[in-house]
Amino acid sequence: MAFNYYPHSQAAEAFCKDLTEELLNKEIRKRKRRAGDLVNFKKAVRLIVSDLLAHLDRDGPEWLYRSMRNDAFADSPVKGDTFLNVIKELERSNYINVVKGGNLSMPFSNSGAYGPGLASRFYASEALVEKLLQFHIGSDATSRHFRRLPSLSEVRLKSSSVRQGREKISGKAMRILPSDKIKAIKANLKELNMFLYEQEYDGMEFYGLKRIFNEGDRSDFHWNMGGRLYAIGESHYQWLKKEKRLDIKINQEPVVEIDINASFLRILHGLLSYELPTGEDIYAMEEIHREVVKSWFKCTLGHTGFHNKWPPKAIESIQKAEIKRPKSLTYKSLKPLIFNKYPVLSGWPNCGIRWSRLMYEESEGIIEVMHHLNKHNVPALPVHASLIVPSSAKELTETTFRSVFEHRFGVEFKFDVSSKVCLMPYLL
């Protein structure tokens, strides 16, 4: 529940106004609310209810979560005390269902049991949906009445993730203190978003890009970890599978998607001043399937050191590619072969570079490419290590990609291009 939806239609505005008056008339107070507090209360009702109702036309109401910590409301349009007040009145009127978070057993932990620190959940009740019908808004059409606000300069910071047994607990949101550095990051992001927001899209909606930085609790964090661009919205284009993304049109033109081939591996070679292995395919190793090699790199570069055995996700990735991996080909048995061809990996645990640094370097390069393309009036939509661009800008994007990344890292970069005409990517 991020308070980023609003009543878009007259019917939705009338509904929010009527609901607000109902809650105000029902509440029990010892003294009259001050004028400023009343304005904040009405604003909070509009934003909270819009969030609750915006997605009813998908599969019914959705559980929304919201941290109740004071610092979670620091930069929020709704403050903590006002939020609690509105939630209390909505719950007292049976308009929402609430599951309180905290260190208790709750159904939203991955294990289904003990979930330390999980946020509270909120759910639109049948009574709220029935009240909505009084304003001729059916549950199958709420997205037309409650729309998302665009966000042009949203930056988030997360702490390091931790493990609780086999369950990975994502890093928690951290408060961002004002500084010249964060001001510059937001200004840069706003420039990109303003250009992209002006374009016309078919097959998707664009509400902006946000940057999420990671591991902000590390002593060596200087806004140089993570920083990847993520599309805003619950059903944005980055969630689409590649073949569906290629159905997108930008300014009525078909698109191509251009991926950096082996992005993290190439960047690591550049940062540590190692030469790339020879050969057309960087993952090619004699008598070992490239998907097995690729999986080894993926699980290693996402870890702080070396694994003792294949992680479950790596095994799943290999099986998904329908590869029969010999039982003798363990993670450990592959390690000396990897070191022989890729000596840059031999010092991975102690090289001072982690996945978050690789992600940051990749993101900075992507953003530089986007700015160059924007100067040529070419919109580019990022999907982590790739860009979606109008098909007419394919050659310009390839040239810009290669120029920017090879200049930044000093090693050769190759790219995979996918289009609706040729769904199979090919190396450039």
PAGU-150809 format. One record per residue (C-alpha): x, y, z. Coordinates in pm, whole numbers, padded with zeros to 5 digits, always signed. Layout:
BEGIN
XYZ/...
This chain:
BEGIN
+00000+00000+00000/+00210+00284-00135/-00064+00551-00168/-00003+00590-00540/-00359+00544-00675/-00629+00809-00689/-01001+00836-00783/-00992+00908-01157/-01363+00937-01243/-01648+01149-01108/-01814+00834-00974/-01497+00736-00788/-01463+01087-00644/-01826+01076-00528/-01771+00736-00370/-01464+00856-00176/-01643+01170-00060/-01947+00973+00060/-01729+00715+00237/-01527+00987+00409/-01840+01158+00538/-01971+00824+00665/-01650+00752+00856/-01642+01103+01003/-02005+01078+01118/-01947+00736+01278/-01624+00808+01462/-01626+00880+01833/-01409+01175+01936/-01375+01373+02256/-01292+01693+02072/-01333+01832+01722/-01057+01757+01470/-00842+02056+01370/-00882+02192+01015/-00539+02070+00899/-00596+01725+01048/-00934+01706+00875/-00772+01778+00537/-00514+01504+00604/-00785+01257+00707/-00986+01313+00387/-00672+01283+00173/-00575+00960+00350/-00916+00803+00290/-00891+00877-00086/-00544+00728-00117/-00600+00422+00105/-00932+00328-00054/-00799+00387-00407/-00512+00147-00333/-00756-00114-00198/-00995-00094-00492/-00766-00035-00790/-00724-00404-00879/-01065-00555-00810/-01122-00635-01177/-00839-00890-01183/-00904-01181-00946/-01099-01010-00672/-00952-00798-00390/-00583-00828-00316/-00405-00826+00016/-00191-00513+00038/+00092-00481+00287/+00221-00179+00474/+00497-00149+00731/+00374+00021+01049/+00717+00146+01157/+00739+00523+01202/+01024+00559+00952/+00811+00385+00685/+00594+00698+00674/+00881+00948+00669/+00845+01038+00299/+00483+00929+00264/+00186+01150+00161/-00001+00987+00450/+00154+01007+00797/+00151+00720+01043/-00100+00851+01296/-00347+00953+01024/-00308+00613+00855/-00382+00427+01179/-00684+00649+01241/-00835+00582+00897/-00760+00207+00916/-00928+00189+01257/-01244+00356+01125/-01254+00142+00809/-01212-00174+01016/-01477-00064+01268/-01719-00016+00975/-01632-00363+00839/-01494-00215+00517/-01153-00384+00543/-01000-00700+00684/-00668-00666+00865/-00393-00913+00958/-00147-00745+01191/+00223-00793+01121/+00515-00835+01357/+00686-01126+01525/+00398-01369+01514/+00262-01660+01319/+00082-01535+01008/-00023-01684+00672/+00199-01458+00459/+00541-01601+00549/+00689-01836+00289/+00675-02122+00535/+00316-02041+00631/+00406-02011+00996/+00651-01792+01187/+00729-01475+01000/+00944-01226+01193/+00885-00863+01108/+00636-00919+00829/+00422-00615+00753/+00051-00587+00829/-00192-00682+00550/-00514-00509+00440/-00797-00641+00224/-01112-00476+00083/-01419-00642+00237/-01740-00743+00060/-01914-00451+00232/-01676-00203+00066/-01732-00364-00275/-02110-00353-00224/-02091+00016-00133/-01894+00072-00453/-02185-00072-00655/-02411+00204-00523/-02203+00441-00736/-02237+00217-01045/-01879+00096-01026/-01860-00278-01075/-01572-00484-00940/-01480-00567-01303/-01414-00203-01394/-01234-00044-01101/-00909+00010-01295/-01093+00266-01509/-01209+00455-01201/-00898+00433-00981/-00576+00511-01169/-00213+00506-01077/-00016+00827-01031/+00305+00851-01237/+00627+00860-01036/+00923+01040-01193/+01196+01045-00928/+01139+00749-00696/+01455+00614-00534/+01454+00339-00273/+01720+00197-00046/+01720-00151+00106/+01935-00318+00367/+02121-00644+00305/+01912-00957+00280/+01955-01226+00544/+01885-01597+00563/+01658-01763+00814/+01723-02130+00760/+01656-02201+00392/+01436-01895+00359/+01588-01574+00221/+01454-01262+00391/+01473-00959+00162/+01639-00645+00287/+01420-00393+00466/+01346-00045+00338/+01587+00214+00476/+01526+00584+00519/+01709+00802+00265/+01862+01113+00415/+01884+01428+00199/+02220+01485+00029/+02366+01628-00289/+02424+01273-00412/+02062+01161-00378/+01947+01493-00526/+02157+01426-00836/+02034+01065-00865/+01671+01180-00852/+01729+01460-01105/+01890+01212-01345/+01601+00968-01303/+01341+01242-01350/+01501+01345-01679/+01474+00988-01811/+01116+00946-01689/+00988+01275-01828/+01109+01178-02176/+00964+00826-02156/+00632+00947-02013/+00575+01163-02322/+00587+00862-02558/+00294+00656-02685/+00277+00287-02594/+00065-00005-02712/+00056-00328-02513/+00167-00167-02186/+00121+00133-01959/+00408+00345-01836/+00402+00506-01491/+00773+00567-01452/+01096+00394-01354/+01238+00378-01004/+01590+00297-00885/+01641+00053-00600/+01978+00054-00427/+02080-00243-00214/+02292-00325+00091/+02263+00027+00229/+02369-00099+00573/+02717-00198+00456/+03004+00017+00581/+03138+00062+00225/+02803+00168+00078/+02831+00495-00114/+02531+00469-00348/+02737+00220-00548/+02542-00102-00484/+02237-00210-00679/+02068+00090-00835/+01885-00107-01103/+01591+00051-01288/+01252-00108-01214/+00925-00026-01388/+00656+00109-01157/+00324-00072-01124/+00202-00419-01031/+00161-00542-01392/+00437-00353-01572/+00617-00455-01892/+00917-00603-01708/+00691-00880-01575/+00600-00988-01928/+00781-01279-02090/+01011-01177-02374/+00775-01289-02652/+00503-01071-02499/+00737-00775-02457/+00805-00795-02830/+00434-00727-02889/+00481-00379-02744/+00476-00083-02980/+00645+00248-02908/+00500+00543-03096/+00311+00292-03315/+00635+00119-03416/+00734-00247-03352/+01022-00301-03111/+01341-00504-03071/+01503-00603-02742/+01881-00585-02716/+02048-00777-02428/+02402-00753-02300/+02556-01096-02345/+02705-01228-02015/+02683-00881-01861/+02814-00945-01508/+03093-01174-01627/+03221-00918-01879/+03195-00631-01628/+03389-00834-01368/+03670-00893-01618/+03680-00521-01691/+03678-00408-01326/+03959-00650-01234/+04158-00589-01557/+04145-00948-01683/+04134-01041-02049/+03822-01218-02168/+03855-01584-02271/+03890-01634-02645/+03608-01773-02854/+03278-01660-02999/+03070-01787-02705/+03198-01679-02364/+03021-01973-02193/+03164-02239-02427/+03364-02510-02250/+03472-02838-02402/+03231-03126-02331/+03023-02919-02085/+02687-02776-02187/+02687-02395-02190/+02371-02383-01974/+02556-02572-01700/+02846-02324-01721/+02605-02032-01728/+02420-02164-01422/+02753-02199-01235/+02834-01833-01300/+02484-01714-01219/+02469-01880-00876/+02830-01785-00792/+02814-01417-00890/+02495-01385-00688/+02666-01525-00378/+02939-01395-00146/+03173-01685-00217/+03162-02037-00356/+02888-02290-00289/+02947-02637-00149/+02697-02788-00391/+02456-02684-00665/+02189-02452-00518/+01827-02565-00583/+01763-02276-00825/+02067-02371-01034/+01950-02732-01057/+01604-02609-01152/+01751-02386-01425/+01953-02675-01570/+01653-02908-01564/+01433-02643-01724/+01676-02632-02015/+01621-03010-02047/+01987-03087-01993/+02096-03418-01845/+02371-03325-01602/+02597-03618-01508/+02595-03682-01133/+02974-03657-01139/+02949-03297-01264/+02908-03138-00925/+02948-02770-00844/+03285-02845-00678/+03413-03062-00963/+03340-02783-01212/+03526-02522-01007/+03888-02604-01117/+03776-02620-01480/+03617-02277-01442/+03934-02137-01282/+04144-02271-01567/+03941-02091-01834/+03826-01794-01624/+04108-01709-01377/+03920-01392-01284/+03690-01615-01072/+03967-01776-00867/+03974-01484-00624/+03599-01417-00619/+03546-01437-00239/+03826-01186-00170/+03820-00955-00473/+03608-00688-00299/+03335-00697-00564/+02989-00843-00509/+02671-00884-00713/+02546-00546-00590/+02854-00367-00730/+02821-00551-01062/+02454-00453-01075/+02541-00090-01003/+02805-00076-01279/+02565-00238-01526/+02286+00006-01429/+02507+00310-01467/+02601+00191-01817/+02236+00128-01910/+02140+00477-01791/+02422+00635-01991/+02305+00452-02304/+01946+00568-02244/+02056+00932-02216/+02253+00907-02541/+01951+00757-02719/+01715+01019-02575/+01930+01291-02732/+01848+01126-03066/+01478+01121-02969/+01488+00742-02921/+01292+00607-02621/+01447+00301-02455/+01274+00083-02194/+01515-00102-01963/+01470-00466-01860/+01768-00501-01627/+02049-00596-01871/+01857-00514-02190/+01679-00229-02365/+01355-00232-02564/+01369+00023-02847/+01177+00099-03168/+01298-00130-03446/+01416+00168-03653/+01669+00246-03376/+01824-00102-03370/+02158-00009-03533/+02193+00314-03334/+02123+00129-03008/+02378-00145-03089/+02644+00113-03169/+02569+00319-02858/+02561+00011-02634/+02899-00109-02758/+03059+00236-02741/+02941+00310-02385/+03014-00030-02229/+03349-00090-02395/+03464+00258-02297/+03349+00209-01936/+03500-00136-01881/+03774-00181-02141/+03666-00526-02262/+03471-00646-02563/+03091-00657-02532/+02850-00861-02740/+02475-00833-02758/+02175-01058-02824/+01893-00911-03034/+01535-01038-03027/+01248-00924-03247/+00905-01049-03347/+01046-01140-03687/+01325-01347-03531/+01238-01465-03183/+01565-01655-03146/+01835-01413-03028/+02162-01400-03215/+02504-01270-03122/+02617-00944-03277/
